[in-house]
Amino acid sequence: MTEGSARDVRLLSTGECVRLEIAGTRIRSVLPIHRPVDPLTLPWAAPGLFDLQVNGYAGIWFSSTELTISQVQQVLYSYARQGLTGCLPTLITNSAEALEHGLTVLRQARTTCDLCRRMIVGIHVEGPWISSLDGPRGAHPLAHVRPCTLAEYHCWQRASGGLVRLITVAPECPGVLSVLPQIAADGVCVAIGHSAATAQQIHEAAAQGARLSTHLGNGCAGMVPRHDNVFWPQLADDLLTASVIADGWHIPTDLLNCIYRCKSASRVVLTSDVSGFGGCSPGRYTTPAVDVEVLDDGRIVVAGQRQFLAGSGASTMDCVQQFHRSTGVSMQQTWDLATTNPRQLLGLPCPEIAEGAVASLTLFHAATADNVLTLQPVAAIIQGQTIVADQGD
């Protein structure tokens, strides 16, 4: 990891070849390159990738009762090597003790580790206030699904030091609609997910302050009525932005295109939803909550079948690449879905490549073969600190 440097790059926004100079945490200058240079040899430079739903990596889960500060550091370093510059570590449905432990460790990691402080801008709690039904619940453990209470929310904020910035709930879960306005009033983004809610409950949640649909198209029943289901009201409600897992497995291309066209470019967010099994070798893995298989093709599924996924193994850059391939949306517009849009949703400042701006950038190469674009991370520059990608990943 280095701090302070000069690099020749191509700007994704304009295609211009420039020299970036970074001093401390900020961009000192962005100057045109006047000498002859082959643009194809330069990495692209773009505002740093940001993911609001990342659950762990390489066998480590942020919601684990055994989570340590060093494990948080290990996971974030892996993310940075994949081009990620900021994120919301995500804790999924678990016991009250496990959630409190994970939140406390993340707070401590941010206090003691510089990389953690720079990358962790908040925490996402996904569950336990979700549907108890098979299907909508997904791979979340039924034993720990429970009603929503303001007391538990306050416990989360005490444990995390106020870092909880996003909470995914099912509107039909007992207590959610009465507590939601108070959570939203705190400036916390409330999302709808892992739900079998009625249209009325979805619209009421949005009216009470919900602003996001978590991984729309997933966390729902395998079979739904053609008209009265959880998709149409979330697509139709303009108060809701939609996050999508564009890894090529979680939702088909036609649905991905429909979500983008319904929500428009300003109300779609890309997330990897990478699980603690991301980066693990193919095989079967046992956890207290669920047994999963990591397949040779990269899918992570509930063990014993191939239909129901148990999280993602993709990186955020993988999802940018796949979304661009699937929809034909320009790379610049696609990039905004994993940088500008999630930050704006959370009320965070958006990085830019300009003199005096905070140096939060992702550098990558892009190569096209047989009309298929492939992205390869080069480095993440995180508030001035550079972490170089492992080209063997």
N, C-alpha and C positions, 0 to 999 in steps of 0.2 A: 504494500500500500504506500503510495506516495502523495505528497501534497505540494502543489506549485509546479507548473510545467508549461511547455509550449507544444502545440500539436498542429499539424496541417490536416485539415478535414474538409469534407464537403457538407454544406448545410442542407438538411433534408427539406427545409422550407423553400429554398431558392435554387439549389443545385450549385451555388457559388463555392469555389475553392477558396478557403480562408486559412489564416493562421490564428489559432486561439491561444491566448496567453492567460494563464490563471495564476493569481497571487492570493495566497491564503484561501479563503472560502469563496472568492468572487472572481468573475471574469475581468481581467485587466483590459484586454483589447480583443477586437475581432477585425482583422485587417486582411484585405484582399492579397492574394499571392500573385506577384507580378512576374516571377520567373516561370519558365516553361515547366509544366507539371502534367503528368498523366492522371486525369481525374479517377480513372479506374483503380489506381493504386491507393487512393485515399479512403479512409473509412467515412461513412456518413456520420454526422453529428446531429442529434435531435434532443429536445427536452427529455429529461430522465423519466424512464418508465416507472409507473406507480401502480400498485395492486392493492385493492381494498379487501382481498380475501385470500390469505395464504395460511395454511394450517400447520406447516412443518416441512420436514424434508429428511430423507435418508434414515428413516426409522424413528425420527424425533417428532413428537407432537407438542404443540404449545399448550394443549389442554391436559397433558399428562401429569399425574401426581408425582412423577419422578423428574420433572423438568428442572434443569439447572441453568445458571447463567452461562456457563461455557457452552451448553447445547444451543442456547439462543444465539450466541455468537457464531457458532458453527453453521447454523441454518442461514443466518443473515449473510454470512460470507459466501455461502453457496448461491444465494439469490443474487448477490452483487456480481458474482462471476458470470451470471446469466444476463446481466445488463440492468437489473432492477436497482433503482435508486431510493425508493421509499415504499412503505407498505403499512398495512394494518394486520399484524399477527392476529390470527383468528382462533378462538377457542370454541369448540363445538360442545353440544349437550353432554353434561357430565354431572357428577355430584357437586353439591355446594362447596365441599372442601376442595375438590379438584380444581374447580374454577377459581376459587380464591387463591389457591396455591399458584396456578399459572399466571394470574393477574399480578400477584405479588412479585414473582420472579421476573416477569417482563418489566415491571417498574424498576426493580433493582438492577436489571441488566442495562436499562436505559441510563441509570444513574452512574454505573461503574464502567461502562464500555462505550467508547467514543463512536464506534461504528453503529452500535445499537441506538444511541441517542440520535445520530444523523438519519438513520433509516426508519425508525419506529416513530411515526407521527401520531399514532393512536392505536387502539385495539378494537377488534370486531368480536362481539359475542354472538354466535349463531346457535340459537337455542339457549336454554332448555324450554323456552316458552313457544313450543311448536306443536304441530299435530301429533297425536298419539297413534294415528292410523298407519297401518302398513301401507307403503307406497309414498304418501306425502312425507312421512317421517324419514324416508331414505335409510341411510346406514346409521342414523343417530340412535343410541340405545334407549329403548322404551322405558327401562327402569328409572331413567333420570329425567324424563319429560315431566313437567310439572306446571301448575298455574303460575301466572305472572303476579309478582308483588313488588310494590315500591320499596319495601325493606330489602329485598334481594338486590335490586338495582343499586341502592345506596351502598350495600356491602361491596358490590363490584367496584364502585367508584372509590371507595375507601382503600380497597386492596390495591387498585391500580394507580392510585394517586391522581384520579380524574382523567385517566387516559382512554376510557371507553368512549369511543366516538361513533360507533355503529353497532346496532343491535338488530338481529333478524328475528322476527316473531311471526306466528300465525295469528291472524286477527280473531279466529274463532277460539283460541286458547283462553280459558277462563282468566279474567282479570286484565287482558291485554288492552281492550278498548277503553277501559277506565283509567289505566295507568299511562297509556301512550301519550296523551297530551302533556303530562307532566315531564316525561322524559324528553319529548321534543322541545319543550320550553327551556330545557337545560342546554340546548344546542346540539344534542345528540341526534344523529340521523337514524331514523327507524325504518327498517326494511321489512317487506313481506316475503316470506319464504317458508318452505316445508309446510305447506298449508293446503287444506281442502275447504277454504272459506267460500261462502256464498258471494255473489256479486255485491249484495248489499253490505256485507261485512268488509269487503275489499274497499269499496268506495267510502265507507264510514272511516276505515283506518286512514285512508288518504286525506279525508277531510279533517281528521284529528291530528295529522302531522306526519304520517308515513310518506317517505319520499323516494323509496327505491323498491324494486322487485329483485330479490336476490336470485341469481342464476335462473332467470325465467326460462321455462321449458324443462326444468329439472326440479326435484323435490316435490313431486306431485304424484297423483295416482297413475298407474300404468294405463288404465282405460278410463276415459271421461266422457260425459255426454257431449254431443256435438255442438250444442248451443250454450247450455248452462254449465260452465266449467270455470276454472280459475284463470284461464288465459285471457279470454276476451275482455273482462273488466280491467285487468291490469294493462293490457295493450291499449284500451280505450281511454283510460284515465290519464289526462295530461299532467297531473300532479306527480306521477310516478316515472322515474327513470328506470331503465331495465339494465341489469348486469347480465352478461352472457358468458358462458364458458365455451370459447371458440377453439376447442382443441381438436375438432374433427370427429369426436366421439359423442359428446354430451348432447348436442342437438344437430339435426340434419340441416343441410345447406338451405333448403327451402324455408324452414322455420327461421333460420338466422337472417335470411333476406327479409322475411316478413316483419320480424321484430325491428330491424333497422328501418324499414320503410314506414312502419307505424309510428315509431318513436322519434324518428328523424336523427340527424347526426349529433345533435346536442344532448340527446337523452338516452344514449346507449353507452355503457361502460363495459370494457373487456376485463375479465378476471380469469386467472388461471385456476383458482380454487385448488391449488396444488396441495396434496395431502401429505401426511407424514410418511406415506409409502412412495412419494415421488423420489426418483433417484435410486430406488431399490431394484435389485436384480430380479428377473422373473422367478416366480415361485409362490408358495402359499405362506401367508403370515397370519399369526394368531394374536388377537388383542382381547382384553377383557370384554370389549363391546361387540366385536364382530370378527369373523374370519374372512380374509380377503385373498384374492390371487392377483399377482402382477403378471399379466400375459406378455408373451413375446412381442406382440404388436404395440405394447405400451399402455394398453387399457388396464385399469384397476377395477376389479369387479368383486361383488360379494361371492365368496367361495362357493363352488358347487353349481354355478350357472354362468351364463354369458350375457344375460339381458340387463341386469341391474348393476350400474356402476357404483363404485364406492370411493368417489373422489377422482382427482386428476393427477397425472404425472407430468403434465406440461409446464413449461415456463411461461411467463407473461409474454416474452418475445415469440415463443411458439404460437401463442394465441393471436398475436398481431399478424404473424405470417399466414396462419390458416384463415383468419377472417378476410384478409386481403385476397387470398387465393379463391375463397368461396364466394365472395360477393362482388369482386371487381371494384370495390371502393378504392380510391386512390390511397397510396401508402401514407401520404401526409394526413388525410382525413382519418384513416385507420389508426395512425399513431396517436391522434388526438383522443381517441376512445380509451387509450391506456395511459394517458398523461394528463391532459387538460380536463377532460370530463370527470374523472373520479375526484380530482382535487377540487374542482368547482363544486361538486355535489357536497363535499365535506367542508366547504368554506375555507379551503387552504389556498395559499398563494401558488400561482402556476409558474414554473420555471421558464425562462426564456434565454436565448443565446444572444446576449447583448452586453455591451460594455457596462460594467458596474453591477450586473445581475449576479445572483448567487449561482455558483457553478454546480448545477445538478444536471448532468447530461448522460445520455447513453450513446456510445460509439459502436457502430456495427458495420459489417460488410454485407452487401447484397449481391447475389449471383443468380443469373437466370440460365437454366438448362432445360431444353425441350419445353420452353414457354412456362416453366414453373420457377417461381421466385423462392429462393432460400435465403434466410437471414442468419448471420453468424455474429454473436456478440464479440466485441473487441475489448471494451472496458466500460465500467460504470464510474462516472465522476460524481461523487456524493459530497456536496458542499465542499468542493475543492479537493477531496481525497480520491485518488484513482485506485480502483481495484481492477486488475487485468483479468480478462476471461481466460479460462482454461480451454484452449483450442481442442483439447481432446474430449470435451464434454459432448 
